[in-house]
Amino acid sequence: MMRPVLAATLGIALTLVLSFVGQLATAVLLAAPDGAPLPIGRTFLSATLAITFGAAVLGGFVAALVSSAHRGRVTLAVALGAACSGILSATEAPPDAPMAIVWSLPVVALVGALAGGGVRLLNRSSRSPV
């Protein structure tokens, strides 16, 4: 078990790394064979939202899992860190990206981390493997 600060840091770092790796994989899979720039389309934006949500869920869950105390606060810290990362991503988005989807990234990240930590918080048994 980790101290809450270290657990929150681990959760935020895991969220950021998974998001980054997922975005790289998406860019590679959706790139044109001739190397043309990646178009901003529904598939790319849907994948971005799904990757953001999944990474935030895993980050929140792992942080709450390894925290020795204050699991709710740790989960909230990860959620706020993920949301701040989403805000930074939204400010750097291409101008042709739909703003409604771009600004939903921080919300999706916040909800995902809270959901991941909430899953762990619902199971308080010390004997449970989850």
N, C-alpha and C positions, 0 to 999 in steps of 0.2 A: 504494500500500500504506500502511496505517495502523499506528501503534503499537498494541501489544496492548491497552492500556488504552482507547484510543479505539475500537478495533474491538469490544471487549466492550461498551462503552457503547452503541455503535451497534446491536449485536445485541439488547441488552436493551430499548433504546428501540423498535426495530422490532417486537419481540415484543409489547410493551405496547400500542403504537399499533394493530397489526393485531388484537390481541385486543379492544381497546376498540371499534374500528370494526366488527368482526364481531359483537360483542354488541349494538351499536346496531342494526345491520342485522337481526339476528335478532329483536330486540324489536319493530322496526317491522313485519317480515313476519309475525310471529305474534300481533300485537296484534288484539284484537277490533275489529270495525268500529264498535262503539258507544263505544270508548275505555275499556272495562273493563280492570281490571288483568290483566297477563299471567299466565296460570296456569302453575304449575310442573308440566310434564308431560314425558313421554318425549321428545317432539320437541325441546322447549327444552333439556333436559339433554343429549341426544345432540348437538345443534348446538353447545352450549357446549363439550363435550369435543372435538368435531372442530375447532372454531375454535381452541381452546387448543393442540391438538396441531399444527395447521398453522402457526399463528403462531410457535410455539416452533421448529419445524423450519426455517422461513425465517429466523428470528433467528439460530439457531445456524449455519446454512449461510452467511449473509451475513457474519457476524462472522469465521468461519474463512476465508472467501474474501478479505476485505479486510485481514486481519491480516498484518503483515510477518514475524512470528515467533511462536513459542509458540502455535500454532493449537490444540493440545490444551487448554492452560490457558485460552485465550480461550473455547473451546467450553464448558468446565466452568464458567467464570464466567457465561456466558449461561444455562446450564442451572440454576445455583443461583439466579440472579436471577429466572428464570421460575418456579422452584419457590417462591421466597419470595413472588412475586406471587400464585401459586396458593393459598398458605397464607393470605395476606391476604383473598383472595376467599372462601375457605372459612369464615373466621371471620365474614364479613359475609353469609353466605348466609341466605336466609329459613328460618325454623324448620320449614316444611313440606317442605323439600327433603330427599331421602334422603341421609343422612350418608355412606353408602358412595360415592355418586357425587360429592358435594361434596368429600370428602377425597381422591378420586382425581384431582382437578384438578392439585394440585402434582406428583403422580407422572407424570401425562400430560405436563405441561409439561417436567419434568426429562428424561424419556425422549425427547420430541420434539426438544428442543434438542441433546441428545447425538446423536441420529440425524442431525439436519441437519448438525452439525459433523463427524460421522463420515463422512458422504458426501463431504464436502470432503477430509477427512484420508485417505481411501482413494485418492484421486487426487493423487499427489505430483508429477506431471510439471509442470515449469515451462512447457512449451510448450502444455499443455492449456488450452482455453478454460473449463473448469469449475473 
